[in-house]
């Protein structure tokens, strides 16, 4: 079993994707959904929606890296 440790930068990007903000809220919600496509977030509700179609960790990791890499743009960000 390998241990995955996220870098501080990737955790920051995940938080921004999940919440739309750099400050952690009091709670975060996670929902596994039966749909195809990429992970999505509902930042108003601090809700991360993960599709249940992933069979391999590497595919999940690649998709999460892709969606969280765009956290430098959006509401309140330059």
FENWOSUL-V44266 format. One record per residue. N is the residue number from 1. RES is the residue in one small letter. SS is DSSP state (2 for helix, 1 for strand, 0 for the rest). Layout:
<<N,RES,SS> <N,RES,SS>>
This chain:
<<1,x,0> <2,x,0> <3,x,0> <4,x,0> <5,x,0> <6,x,0> <7,x,0> <8,x,2> <9,x,2> <10,x,2> <11,x,2> <12,x,2> <13,x,2> <14,x,2> <15,x,2> <16,x,2> <17,x,2> <18,x,2> <19,x,2> <20,x,0> <21,x,0> <22,x,0> <23,x,0> <24,x,0> <25,x,0> <26,x,0> <27,x,0> <28,x,0> <29,x,1> <30,x,1> <31,x,1> <32,x,1> <33,x,1> <34,x,0> <35,x,0> <36,x,0> <37,x,0> <38,x,0> <39,x,0> <40,x,1> <41,x,1> <42,x,1> <43,x,2> <44,x,2> <45,x,2> <46,x,0> <47,x,1> <48,x,1> <49,x,1> <50,x,1> <51,x,1> <52,x,0> <53,x,0> <54,x,0> <55,x,0> <56,x,0> <57,x,2> <58,x,2> <59,x,2> <60,x,2> <61,x,2> <62,x,2> <63,x,2> <64,x,2> <65,x,2> <66,x,2> <67,x,2> <68,x,2> <69,x,0> <70,x,0> <71,x,0> <72,x,0> <73,x,0> <74,x,1> <75,x,0> <76,x,0> <77,x,1> <78,x,0>>
